């Protein structure tokens, strides 16, 4: 009996140590649509730590609020895979509706808000039970999903309708529909939630929504030298925590735009790989990470100098990047 208790205590301590070690690993996670995997990179050496098999066509990813789990959309399997960050393996899956693409988590991690491209729906999923709480009918080909800082609203893009739907999280009902640019994709928000920035892939611009009045209050247009407007296809976007600077990936224009949020002026264009797509900042915002879907690599940018420090090979057709630092 003593030996069993000792063994169980040791296992409990080992589990606790593993859970504690899951935070701030320094890992950089990149989903690869054509490899059905997430590539894990060491953020210091840039060597591959592990390649984690997922469902088919992994796309959007988010860390849980406690940073113990990484949620990954597996579009062709109609599920969200949950990766244990300490173990670096899929430990469970959450079934969702057909062709999920992007999602966001509630601040407490209890709800998943998932866009379903084929079904023209936003699904609200209870994480604990893995069951749908609600399904919200939206415009055709929804993609981007973003929960407001106060958790009261969810914003969803409809690529076909050129619209952003505003959903009340208390009722799971649409409270506003905002017309934006051509083929809206993804979101960033100012820290206070007063402005919602949405990329328009076929409009070569970002639309800026006034979150109080649910109207477009301005736009940012992108015109990098040497590219036709049709080649400027903004998709990915992220913003610094203080809301000073926004970074926008320009797709086939192979650049990242640096935008001053207050003035809405484009300050710079940074050349990266082919079809710049997903984008993320590290915690101290000293580095920007951009996945390039047609050159199968990750560009690491020094935000102070606005120079690419290195290009790191990753899986085929990388989609999203998440940093656990």
C-alpha positions in Angstrom: 0.0 0.0 0.0 2.8 2.4 0.9 4.5 1.7 -2.4 1.2 2.4 -4.4 0.7 5.6 -2.5 4.3 6.7 -3.1 3.9 5.9 -6.8 0.6 7.8 -7.1 2.2 10.8 -5.3 5.1 10.7 -7.7 2.8 10.6 -10.7 0.8 13.5 -9.3 4.0 15.6 -8.8 5.2 14.7 -12.3 1.8 15.8 -13.8 1.9 19.0 -11.8 5.5 19.7 -13.0 4.5 19.0 -16.6 1.5 21.3 -16.3 3.6 24.1 -14.8 6.2 23.6 -17.5 3.6 24.0 -20.2 3.5 27.8 -19.8 5.9 30.1 -21.5 7.7 27.3 -23.4 9.0 29.6 -26.0 7.5 27.3 -28.6 6.3 28.7 -31.9 3.4 26.7 -33.4 2.6 26.8 -37.1 -0.4 25.0 -38.7 0.2 23.4 -42.1 -2.8 22.8 -44.3 -1.2 20.3 -46.6 0.7 18.4 -44.0 -2.2 17.8 -41.6 0.1 18.8 -38.8 1.3 21.6 -36.5 5.0 22.2 -36.6 6.6 23.2 -33.2 9.7 25.4 -33.4 12.1 26.3 -30.6 11.8 30.1 -30.5 15.5 30.5 -29.9 17.2 28.0 -32.1 14.4 27.8 -34.7 14.9 24.0 -34.9 11.8 21.8 -35.2 11.0 20.4 -31.7 8.1 18.2 -33.0 5.6 17.8 -35.7 2.2 17.1 -34.2 -0.3 15.1 -36.4 -3.7 16.7 -36.4 -6.9 16.2 -38.4 -7.0 17.1 -42.1 -6.3 20.7 -43.1 -5.5 22.4 -39.8 -6.0 26.2 -39.9 -6.7 28.7 -37.2 -5.2 28.2 -33.7 -5.6 29.7 -30.3 -4.1 29.1 -26.8 -6.4 28.5 -23.9 -6.5 31.3 -21.3 -4.3 29.2 -19.0 -2.0 28.5 -22.0 -2.0 24.8 -21.2 -3.9 23.8 -24.4 -3.6 24.8 -28.0 -6.9 24.6 -30.0 -6.5 23.9 -33.7 -9.3 23.8 -36.4 -9.1 20.7 -38.5 -11.4 21.8 -41.3 -11.7 18.6 -43.3 -12.6 16.6 -40.2 -15.1 19.1 -38.9 -13.5 19.3 -35.5 -11.3 21.3 -33.2 -8.2 19.4 -32.0 -6.9 20.1 -28.5 -3.1 19.9 -28.1 -1.6 19.5 -24.6 1.2 22.0 -24.7 3.2 20.1 -22.1 2.9 16.7 -24.0 2.9 18.2 -27.5 0.2 15.9 -28.7 -3.5 15.9 -29.5 -5.4 14.7 -26.3 -9.0 15.2 -27.4 -11.2 16.7 -30.2 -14.3 18.8 -30.2 -16.8 18.0 -33.0 -18.2 21.0 -34.9 -20.2 21.6 -38.0 -19.1 21.3 -41.6 -16.0 23.1 -42.9 -14.9 25.2 -39.9 -12.3 27.8 -40.6 -11.7 30.4 -38.0 -12.7 30.7 -34.3 -12.2 32.6 -31.1 -12.4 31.7 -27.4 -14.3 33.5 -24.7 -12.0 35.1 -22.1 -12.8 32.3 -19.5 -12.1 29.6 -22.1 -15.6 28.1 -21.7 -17.0 28.9 -25.1 -15.7 28.4 -28.7 -17.1 30.6 -31.4 -16.5 28.9 -34.7 -17.2 30.0 -38.3 -18.6 27.4 -40.7 -17.9 28.4 -44.3 -20.2 25.9 -46.0 -23.1 26.2 -43.5 -23.1 30.1 -43.3 -23.2 29.8 -39.5 -21.4 30.9 -36.3 -21.4 27.9 -33.9 -21.2 28.5 -30.2 -19.6 25.4 -28.5 -19.4 24.6 -24.8 -15.8 23.4 -24.3 -16.5 21.2 -21.3 -19.4 19.2 -22.7 -18.2 19.6 -26.4 -21.8 20.3 -27.3 -23.2 23.2 -29.4 -24.9 25.9 -27.3 -26.3 27.9 -30.3 -26.0 28.3 -34.0 -26.2 31.8 -35.5 -27.2 32.1 -39.2 -24.8 34.6 -40.9 -23.9 35.6 -44.4 -22.3 33.2 -46.9 -18.7 32.1 -46.4 -18.1 33.4 -42.9 -14.5 33.4 -41.9 -13.0 35.8 -39.3 -14.3 35.6 -35.7 -13.3 37.9 -32.9 -14.7 38.3 -29.3 -14.7 41.9 -28.0 -12.5 42.7 -25.0 -15.5 42.9 -22.7 -16.8 39.6 -24.0 -20.3 41.0 -24.8 -20.0 40.8 -28.6 -18.6 38.5 -31.3 -17.7 39.9 -34.7 -18.0 37.6 -37.8 -17.0 38.4 -41.4 -19.1 37.2 -44.4 -16.8 37.1 -47.4 -19.7 36.9 -50.0 -22.0 39.5 -48.3 -19.1 42.0 -47.7 -20.4 42.3 -44.2 -19.5 42.1 -40.6 -22.1 40.6 -38.3 -22.2 41.7 -34.7 -23.5 39.0 -32.3 -24.6 39.5 -28.7 -23.0 36.8 -26.6 -25.8 36.9 -24.0 -28.6 36.1 -26.5 -26.5 34.7 -29.4 -28.5 37.0 -31.7 -27.2 39.3 -34.4 -27.6 42.9 -33.2 -26.0 44.7 -36.2 -24.8 44.1 -39.8 -22.1 46.4 -41.0 -21.2 46.7 -44.7 -17.5 46.9 -45.2 -15.1 46.3 -48.1 -14.8 43.6 -50.7 -14.4 40.1 -49.2 -13.7 40.8 -45.5 -11.5 38.3 -43.8 -10.0 38.9 -40.3 -10.0 41.2 -37.3 -8.0 43.2 -34.9 -9.4 45.5 -32.2 -8.1 48.5 -30.2 -7.5 47.6 -26.5 -10.7 49.4 -25.4 -12.8 47.7 -28.1 -13.9 51.0 -29.6 -12.5 50.2 -33.0 -12.8 47.0 -35.0 -10.3 46.7 -37.9 -11.2 44.2 -40.6 -9.1 43.2 -43.6 -10.8 43.3 -47.1 -8.9 40.7 -49.2 -10.3 41.9 -52.6 -10.4 45.6 -51.6 -6.7 46.2 -50.8 -7.8 47.9 -47.6 -8.8 47.7 -44.0 -12.2 48.9 -42.9 -12.4 50.5 -39.4 -15.7 50.0 -37.6 -16.9 52.3 -34.8 -18.0 49.7 -32.3 -20.3 52.1 -30.5 -22.4 52.9 -33.5 -21.7 49.9 -35.7 -20.7 52.0 -38.7 -17.5 52.2 -40.8 -15.6 55.3 -39.7 -12.6 55.1 -42.0 -10.4 53.0 -44.2 -6.7 52.2 -44.7 -5.6 51.6 -48.3 -2.5 49.7 -49.2 -0.4 50.5 -52.3 3.0 48.8 -52.1 5.3 49.8 -55.0 5.5 47.4 -57.9 2.2 45.6 -57.3 -1.1 45.8 -59.1 -4.1 46.5 -56.9 -5.5 43.0 -57.6 -2.3 41.5 -56.1 -2.7 43.4 -52.8 -4.8 41.0 -50.8 -4.8 41.8 -47.1 -5.9 38.9 -44.9 -3.9 38.6 -41.6 -3.9 41.4 -39.0 -2.6 42.0 -35.5 -2.3 45.0 -33.3 0.1 45.9 -30.5 -1.3 45.6 -26.9 -1.3 49.4 -26.5 -3.1 49.9 -29.8 -0.4 52.0 -31.3 0.6 49.9 -34.3 -1.2 47.5 -36.6 0.5 44.9 -38.8 -1.4 43.7 -41.9 -0.3 40.9 -44.2 -0.9 41.6 -47.9 -1.2 38.1 -49.3 0.0 37.9 -52.9 1.7 41.3 -52.6 4.3 39.4 -50.3 4.6 42.3 -47.9 3.5 43.3 -44.4 2.1 46.8 -43.9 3.0 48.7 -40.8 0.1 51.1 -39.9 0.0 53.9 -37.3 -3.4 53.3 -35.6 -4.0 56.8 -34.5 -3.4 58.5 -37.9 -4.2 55.4 -40.0 -1.1 56.1 -42.0 0.9 53.3 -43.6 4.4 53.8 -42.2 6.2 51.0 -44.0 6.0 47.9 -46.2 8.2 44.9 -45.2 9.0 42.3 -47.8 8.5 38.7 -46.6 7.7 35.4 -48.3 5.2 34.4 -50.9 1.5 35.0 -50.0 1.9 36.5 -46.5 -1.0 35.1 -44.5 -1.1 34.5 -40.7 0.6 36.9 -38.3 1.4 37.2 -34.6 3.5 39.2 -32.2 5.7 37.8 -29.4 4.9 38.9 -25.9 7.3 41.8 -25.7 6.4 42.8 -29.3 10.0 42.8 -30.4 9.4 40.3 -33.1 6.6 39.8 -35.6 6.0 36.3 -37.1 4.5 35.9 -40.6 3.5 32.6 -42.3 3.9 32.6 -46.0 1.5 30.1 -47.6 3.2 29.7 -51.0 6.9 29.7 -49.9 6.2 27.3 -47.0 8.2 29.4 -44.5 7.9 31.7 -41.5 9.4 35.2 -41.6 10.7 36.5 -38.3 10.8 40.3 -38.3 12.5 42.7 -35.9 9.8 45.3 -35.2 12.3 48.0 -34.2 14.3 47.9 -37.5 11.4 46.5 -39.5 13.8 44.0 -41.1 13.4 40.2 -41.6 15.8 38.5 -39.3 15.4 35.1 -40.8 13.1 32.8 -42.8 12.4 29.5 -41.2 11.1 26.5 -43.3 7.9 25.1 -42.0 5.2 22.7 -43.3 3.4 22.9 -46.6 0.9 25.8 -47.0 1.3 27.2 -43.5 -1.9 29.0 -42.3 -1.5 30.4 -38.7 1.1 31.0 -36.1 0.9 31.1 -32.3 3.7 31.9 -29.8 3.8 30.5 -26.3 6.1 32.9 -24.6 
